[in-house]
Amino acid sequence: MFSKDQFRDAVIEGIKRVRDVSELKIRDDESFADVGLDSLDGMNLVLEVETILGISLGEFDLKGANTINTFYDKAKEAVAKS
């Protein structure tokens, strides 16, 4: 399993890769849209986080999980079910 800190770091790194930026600031409760992610970027973010953490989230959809907090909670549930 992964900690909240590990997950946060993976999400931030994933957003950097998807957006091709070197610096990024995002709060745990800030919407991914606020840092410029659209729905296609969201799918790529899920793939990046899976790769970084070495996990599989299956058919995970970021709809309804548009912050680090909600993404973390739903990712924990998805991993627990697999």
C-alpha positions as CSV (number, residue, x, y, z in Angstrom):
1,M,0.0,0.0,0.0
2,F,1.0,3.6,-0.3
3,S,0.9,6.5,2.2
4,K,-0.8,9.8,1.6
5,D,2.6,11.5,1.2
6,Q,3.7,8.9,-1.4
7,F,0.5,9.3,-3.3
8,R,0.7,13.1,-3.2
9,D,4.2,13.0,-4.5
10,A,3.2,10.6,-7.3
11,V,0.3,12.9,-8.3
12,I,2.4,16.0,-8.4
13,E,5.1,14.2,-10.4
14,G,2.4,12.8,-12.7
15,I,0.9,16.2,-13.3
16,K,4.4,17.6,-14.1
17,R,4.9,14.8,-16.6
18,V,1.4,15.3,-18.2
19,R,1.7,19.1,-18.4
20,D,5.5,19.0,-19.2
21,V,6.4,21.5,-16.5
22,S,9.2,21.4,-14.0
23,E,7.5,23.3,-11.1
24,L,4.0,22.8,-9.7
25,K,2.1,23.8,-6.6
26,I,-1.2,22.2,-5.8
27,R,-3.0,21.9,-2.5
28,D,-4.6,18.6,-1.5
29,D,-8.0,20.1,-1.9
30,E,-7.4,22.1,-5.1
31,S,-9.1,21.0,-8.3
32,F,-6.9,19.4,-11.0
33,A,-8.6,21.8,-13.4
34,D,-7.1,24.7,-11.4
35,V,-3.6,23.5,-12.6
36,G,-4.8,23.1,-16.2
37,L,-5.7,19.4,-16.4
38,D,-8.6,18.5,-18.7
39,S,-10.3,15.1,-19.0
40,L,-7.7,13.6,-21.4
41,D,-4.9,14.8,-19.1
42,G,-6.8,13.1,-16.2
43,M,-6.6,9.8,-17.9
44,N,-2.9,10.3,-18.5
45,L,-2.5,11.3,-14.9
46,V,-4.0,8.0,-13.7
47,L,-1.5,6.1,-15.9
48,E,1.4,8.1,-14.6
49,V,0.4,7.6,-11.0
50,E,0.0,3.8,-11.6
51,T,3.5,3.7,-13.1
52,I,5.1,5.8,-10.4
53,L,3.6,3.8,-7.6
54,G,3.6,0.4,-9.3
55,I,-0.1,-0.2,-8.8
56,S,-3.1,-0.9,-11.0
57,L,-6.2,1.1,-10.6
58,G,-8.1,-0.8,-13.3
59,E,-10.8,1.1,-15.1
60,F,-10.3,4.2,-12.9
61,D,-12.1,7.4,-13.8
62,L,-11.0,10.7,-12.2
63,K,-14.6,12.0,-12.6
64,G,-15.6,12.7,-9.0
65,A,-12.0,12.5,-7.9
66,N,-10.7,15.9,-9.0
67,T,-8.5,16.7,-6.0
68,I,-5.5,14.9,-4.5
69,N,-7.7,14.1,-1.4
70,T,-10.5,12.5,-3.4
71,F,-8.2,10.8,-5.8
72,Y,-6.3,9.3,-2.9
73,D,-9.5,8.0,-1.2
74,K,-10.8,6.4,-4.4
75,A,-7.4,5.0,-5.3
76,K,-7.1,3.3,-1.9
77,E,-10.6,1.7,-2.5
78,A,-9.6,0.6,-6.0
79,V,-6.4,-1.1,-4.9
80,A,-8.1,-2.8,-1.9
81,K,-10.7,-4.3,-4.3
82,S,-8.0,-5.7,-6.7
